[in-house]
C-alpha cells in the first residue's frame, strides 16, 4: 500500500507522550507523501503548545483521568466518558481515518474505543515498562500493541505485542548519525527534570555544586528547571561560581543534547530512548510518584546494560550526588564506556518499525475487504 493515508493519533498530557506520536507522524508522511494526520488530545495547554510548532491538525475532546483520583473526581471522570466517546466518534466520522494509533494518556481510551466501535483498525504504543491504565484496558480491544521495552508484554494478551522501541524525533536521529569528535576541554552536564521540571532535582544538583563537587573544576552546566525554579537555580549557580545556562524549557533539544557529556535526569521513557540513541551516559533520579513506579522500572533496563546509574530520590542527598557526579565527570574513559553501553540498548529504527506495523494493519484490512467483496 503506497498511497496517502489518513492517520489519527491520540494521546497526551506530557511531552513524553506527544513526541513519539510526532515522530511517527513524520515518518508516515515521509514514507507516504500526501498523507494526512489528525491529533486528538486534551484541552491542556501543554498538548497544544507541543503540537503547534509541527503544523499538524489538532482537535480535542472533554476527558478526565481516572487513576489515583478521589471519589468525586472519579465519579466525574466516569460520568463524562460517554460524552468523550461521542466527541471522539464525531471527529472520526469527520476525518475518516484509515487507522487510529493511541500513544498513552487518559484521552487515548475513549478515542480508541470509539474507533473500534466504528470498525477502524486500531493499535496502541506503550512507552513504559509498566503500562498506564488506559493502555492496559485497551490491550484487549486493539489489533496490535507496540512496546518500547522488553518485559512489557506480560501486561497484554499474547500474540498481539511487537517490540518496536520508542520513537525518537528525526532531529535527534540526525544528531545521532553525526560523526562525533573527541571532546577536549571542560565537560558539560545537562540537567533535565522532564517537561514540567523537577523541584527536588533542581535542589539536589544546585546543592551538589554548592559543595564544589569535591574539587572537580571547569564543569559547565545546562539546566532545564521547569517554570518555577529559574531564579533560585540561577542564583545558586552564581553563588557557587558555576558556569551555567539556565532555562525553564529548551525547545531545541538536539542542540543541548549535542553539548552534553553526562546528564542528570528523571527516567521518562522518551528521554531514555533519546539518550540511548545518542549514546549519552546518565545519572537517573526517577520521579517517585510515577504510576506503579514505572520510571524506576524504565531505568532498570538501562542500568542493567551499564549505560546509566540510578538513585532513588528519598535516599539521595546533595553530598551523595556531588560525590557521584565528581566520580563520573572525573573519568572521561568511563563516560565513553557508559555511552557505548546505553547505545547498545537503543532502538533507532523504532519509528519505522511502528509505521511498518501500521502498514501491515492497513494491508490486512484491504485484503479482508477484497475477500468479502468476492464472497458476495
Buried (B, 14 or more C-beta within 10 A) or exposed (E): EEEEBBBBBBBBBBBBBBBBBBBBBBBBBEBBEEBBBBBBBBEBEBBBBBBEEBEBEBBBBBBBBBEEBEEEEBEEBEEBBEEBBEBBBEBBEEBEBBBBBBBBBBBBBBBBBBBBEBEBBBBBBBBBBBBBBBBBBBBEBBBBBBBBBEEBBEBBEEEBBBBBBBBBBBBBBEBBEEEEEEEEEEBBBBBBBBBBBBBBBBBBBBBBBBBBBEEBEEBBBBBBBBEEBBEBBBEBBEEBEBEBBBBBBBEEBBEBBBBBBBBBBBBBBBBBBBBBBBBBBBBBBBBEEBBBBBBBBBBBBBBEBBBBBBBEBEEBEBEEBBBBBBBBBBEEEEBBBBBEBBBEBBBBBBBBBBBBBBBBBBEEBEEEEEEEEEEE
